[in-house]
Amino acid sequence: MTGSARPGLSRWGYFWRRALPAYWISLFCLTHLPRLELQGVPGEDKTAHVLAYAVLALLLWQFFAARGRPLGDWFVVKVWGAVAAYAVFDEWTQQFVGRSPELGDWLADMAGATAVLAVLEWRRRATGRRGQTRPG
């Protein structure tokens, strides 16, 4: 084996399989810190939401693409649904740490996820492969 823990899993595949859980745990922790504010970024709150969920959608896609099996035509819908459900959960649970759930934040989350998933799905269809998109 060349640096991966599972036979047949590429180095990129190994990376994606480790990066998603680490990122998701970090995202949950950061979104539940009371009164976390970014300084000096115009529209910092919504920008942070868009970027955070764009990365989450990318990592989730690549996590499953790393298996090397075909993703299927409904895969993008399933990933979008999973990200949408988590974004609702994330916003809802913030009320328990002194933050307020906002529809605008959820919409920003979904804008980031939708943009990334649209590009990944377009790329998957454009390459004519029904399988994984190549990382990198």
C-alpha positions, 0 to 999 in steps of 0.5 A, spaced: 500 500 500 502 506 498 500 511 504 493 509 504 490 505 510 485 501 505 487 497 498 485 501 492 484 508 495 488 513 492 492 518 496 487 523 494 481 518 496 485 517 503 485 525 504 477 526 502 475 520 507 479 524 513 478 531 511 470 530 511 469 528 519 475 533 521 472 539 517 464 537 519 466 537 527 470 543 526 464 547 523 459 544 528 464 547 534 465 554 530 458 555 529 456 554 536 461 558 539 457 564 543 458 571 539 463 569 534 464 575 530 469 576 524 472 582 523 474 586 517 470 582 512 464 586 508 458 581 509 462 577 513 457 573 516 453 571 510 460 570 506 462 565 512 456 561 511 457 561 503 464 559 504 463 554 510 457 550 506 461 550 499 467 547 503 462 542 506 458 540 500 465 539 496 468 534 502 461 530 502 461 529 494 469 527 494 468 523 500 463 518 496 467 519 490 473 516 493 469 510 494 471 509 486 464 507 485 459 510 480 455 516 483 449 516 479 444 521 477 440 522 483 447 523 487 447 530 487 440 531 490 442 526 496 448 530 497 444 537 497 439 534 501 444 532 506 447 538 507 440 542 507 438 538 513 444 539 516 444 546 515 437 546 518 440 542 524 446 547 525 441 553 525 436 550 530 441 548 535 445 555 535 439 557 539 442 553 545 448 557 545 446 564 545 446 565 538 440 566 534 437 561 528 436 565 522 433 564 515 438 568 511 444 564 514 440 558 512 439 561 505 447 563 505 449 556 507 445 553 501 447 558 496 454 556 497 453 548 497 448 549 491 454 553 487 459 547 489 454 542 487 452 545 481 459 545 478 461 538 481 455 535 477 456 539 471 463 536 471 461 529 472 456 530 466 461 533 462 466 528 462 461 523 460 463 519 466 458 516 471 463 515 476 467 519 481 470 526 479 477 526 479 480 530 485 485 535 484 
